[in-house]
């Protein structure tokens, strides 16, 4: 089996690293454990293997046969320039100016317009369901995941505030996407008992994507930062993820290639496009009975969604079980490209009774903040 699988993996990695790069969307964080640990999860975290590295399914504890995640929910808002507050201030001041055109009221309108110039806003939402069946021989999982990413950019200029009836030419441009993934995962440990190949695990996600892209521009006078999906253009695609994991006692080395088949889709009627294309992330971890320390890094630079910055994330996270039922988590990640934004994160994992898992996480940093929560059942 090794001679069949390993050349394919080698060819895949060579293509990803040396071919003319088709940049991918940002590598997402879809579970509360990963968010609490700075976004890591390629080398540890068997319950959430379908999201981070399907090969991790082989590391699950087989004392319990099933793990059901119902559901995980996350929200991340990036508004470092206070776009939402400035937009509200502008619209309220413009309403006053329309009925009372004085110098003071014109200043009250111009100030938030100046604040909006050159700014941007973005939000990310996700939710997921998953059923995991672990085994050291052949593990499987089924998952459903939905994530939305949108960004807004004010375009300021051409407003005539001194006219008897003020006119407003500034606009708000919106770009975003929504992806629903339906998939299954499978993983196994290769039956090779020689050198580096011993305990080598390989995993595969096969998934069907339903994709919506939206892109439009609306008058700033009546705009909202929340996107209107009515002008969306839809598409679909079959995709695959491949992951490998090497265990060396308490040390773990993982590598995952996600969304291997590249394809382009439209941002609504804007004339612009985005690509769902290969993502490649590596992970290295130390895992003992009571603690985890993991480092992950994107090996490719990822394109932004809409008006956001490119990303290539390096992250480190830790998990410590103070008791069998309580885990403390913390992490940090740094964008190595673009504006080099950094985030810190914290979270808790709680086990109630014989198999109810509650996980919460939050992060805050240079660009914004986010929260995630989930419930799972192990039996």
Order of alpha helices (4+ residues) and beta strands (2+ residues): alpha-alpha-alpha-beta-alpha-alpha-beta-beta-beta-beta-beta-beta-beta-beta-beta-beta-beta-beta-beta-beta-beta
